[in-house]
Amino acid sequence: MVKAKNENCPLLNSHFGTVKNPIKMMQAEHENAGDLLKEIGILDL
């Protein structure tokens, strides 16, 4: 993005849409991992 801005070039479309999509996926994975740790008794929240 910085290179495109600095060189006044158009941005290419990303394969994942907006940055919100991978962030939402990482949050879901994080929550799932926490749930699994709670289930096996490693994490006590």
TINUDO-163213 format. One line per 4 residues: for each residue x negated, z, y of N, C-alpha, C, O. Coordinates in pm, 1 decimal. Each point is the difference from the previous one (the first is absolute). Example, Ala and Ser with C-alpha at 12.3 -4.5 7.8 and 13.67 -1.06 7.14 Angstrom:
2
-1319.0/780.0/-569.0/89.0/0.0/119.0/-90.0/0.0/120.0/-103.6/66.5/-1.9 ~ 138.6/-138.5/106.9/-82.0/6.0/119.0/77.0/73.0/109.0/-50.9/16.9/110.8
// end
This chain:
45
-82.0/0.0/-117.5/82.0/0.0/117.5/-87.4/0.0/125.3/28.5/-70.4/96.8 ~ -134.1/149.4/-100.0/-89.9/5.3/115.5/-67.8/-134.9/20.0/-11.0/-49.0/112.4 ~ -34.4/-10.3/-222.5/-66.0/-130.1/9.7/96.0/-104.6/56.3/-38.3/-79.4/86.0 ~ 161.8/78.9/-133.8/98.3/-95.5/50.3/24.9/20.8/148.9/11.6/-96.1/76.1
-3.8/221.0/-35.9/21.3/29.6/142.1/-120.7/-43.3/82.9/14.7/-65.3/103.3 ~ -133.8/102.4/-149.6/-121.0/-32.5/75.4/-24.8/-150.5/9.0/-51.1/-49.3/100.5 ~ 87.6/-22.9/-206.2/-23.5/-144.4/-3.1/123.5/-78.8/40.4/1.5/-122.8/-7.7 ~ 103.8/195.2/51.5/123.6/-63.3/42.9/56.5/-94.0/-106.8/40.2/-112.6/29.2
-38.3/161.3/-153.1/51.6/-76.8/-112.7/129.6/64.3/-48.6/19.9/120.2/17.5 ~ 68.2/-199.2/-78.3/123.9/58.5/-52.8/-28.3/86.8/-121.8/-94.9/-24.2/-74.5 ~ 178.2/124.7/55.6/-11.7/84.1/-119.3/62.2/-70.4/-119.0/102.9/-66.3/12.9 ~ -164.6/80.4/-126.8/58.0/-51.9/-123.3/106.4/97.7/-48.3/-12.9/121.0/18.9
116.9/-173.1/-80.6/102.1/86.8/-57.1/-57.5/75.9/-118.2/-71.3/-57.0/-82.6 ~ 102.2/184.7/74.7/-49.3/79.9/-111.6/93.2/-14.9/-119.4/117.7/-32.1/16.5 ~ -169.1/54.9/-134.9/80.6/-12.1/-122.1/91.0/120.9/-20.0/89.4/-4.4/-84.4 ~ -110.1/112.2/159.9/79.4/121.5/-19.0/100.3/23.7/112.2/61.0/106.8/5.1
-42.6/-201.2/83.3/94.0/18.0/110.5/-63.8/81.7/110.6/-106.6/-35.4/50.4 ~ 171.0/143.7/-12.9/-55.6/85.0/104.6/-85.4/110.0/-61.4/2.1/20.9/-121.3 ~ -75.9/48.1/204.3/-84.7/109.8/-46.2/85.0/115.0/-54.6/-49.8/83.8/-75.1 ~ 177.1/-79.8/112.7/88.3/105.8/-48.7/18.0/-7.1/-151.8/16.9/103.1/-65.0
-20.4/-222.6/8.7/22.5/-14.0/-144.7/-107.9/67.9/-84.1/34.2/79.0/-88.0 ~ -163.3/-106.0/110.9/-100.6/69.3/-81.4/-4.6/149.9/28.0/-30.9/78.5/-89.7 ~ 61.2/-37.9/212.9/1.6/143.0/30.3/110.8/68.8/-78.3/-21.3/107.1/-56.8 ~ 140.1/-168.3/53.5/111.1/57.9/-75.9/-35.3/9.2/-149.2/34.6/97.7/-66.4
-103.3/-199.4/14.4/-39.9/0.2/-140.4/-99.1/112.9/-27.3/12.0/69.5/-100.9 ~ -109.6/-50.7/189.2/-97.9/107.5/-18.9/65.8/136.9/8.8/-36.6/91.0/-74.4 ~ 133.5/-75.1/164.3/70.9/127.3/10.7/77.9/28.9/-128.3/0.1/113.1/-48.7 ~ 65.7/-214.3/-5.5/76.0/17.9/-124.1/-93.1/36.2/-115.5/32.4/87.4/-80.5
-147.1/-153.5/71.8/-97.0/30.7/-105.3/-52.0/142.7/14.7/-17.0/70.4/-99.5 ~ -7.9/-27.9/221.6/-49.3/135.1/27.0/103.2/104.4/-41.8/-33.7/100.1/-63.2 ~ 159.0/-124.4/98.9/106.3/92.9/-36.9/17.4/5.4/-151.0/22.2/107.2/-56.3 ~ -32.2/-221.9/-9.5/12.0/-4.2/-145.0/-113.1/78.2/-66.3/23.5/73.4/-96.0
-144.6/-88.5/145.9/-113.9/73.8/-55.7/20.5/150.2/17.7/-28.8/77.8/-91.0 ~ 78.6/-36.7/208.0/27.5/141.8/23.0/105.7/53.1/-94.9/-12.0/111.2/-51.4 ~ 115.8/-190.9/28.3/105.3/40.6/-94.3/-56.5/17.6/-140.3/35.0/95.3/-69.6 ~ -121.4/-185.7/28.2/-60.6/9.5/-133.4/-88.7/124.2/-11.0/0.7/67.7/-102.8
-77.3/-37.4/208.4/-85.7/118.4/-2.6/84.5/127.6/-5.6/-35.9/95.5/-68.8 ~ 147.7/-94.3/141.3/89.9/116.1/-7.5/56.3/15.1/-140.9/11.5/110.7/-52.5 ~ 23.3/-223.8/-7.3/59.6/3.0/-133.9/-94.7/58.0/-104.1/43.1/72.3/-89.8 ~ -171.1/-103.3/101.1/-93.8/51.6/-99.9/-62.1/133.6/44.2/-84.0/56.4/-70.3
125.8/-7.2/186.1/-39.9/133.2/40.5/-132.3/10.2/74.7/-51.9/110.4/16.6 ~ -3.3/-220.2/28.0/-126.3/2.6/72.8/23.4/30.2/147.4/-83.2/63.6/64.8 ~ 195.0/-108.6/-12.8/30.1/15.5/141.7/119.8/92.2/13.0/103.3/-21.7/-63.5 ~ -117.1/123.6/145.1/108.8/95.0/18.6/43.7/0.1/146.0/-60.2/65.8/84.9
166.8/-141.3/-57.9/48.8/-8.6/137.7/135.2/66.4/14.2/56.4/2.2/109.4
// end
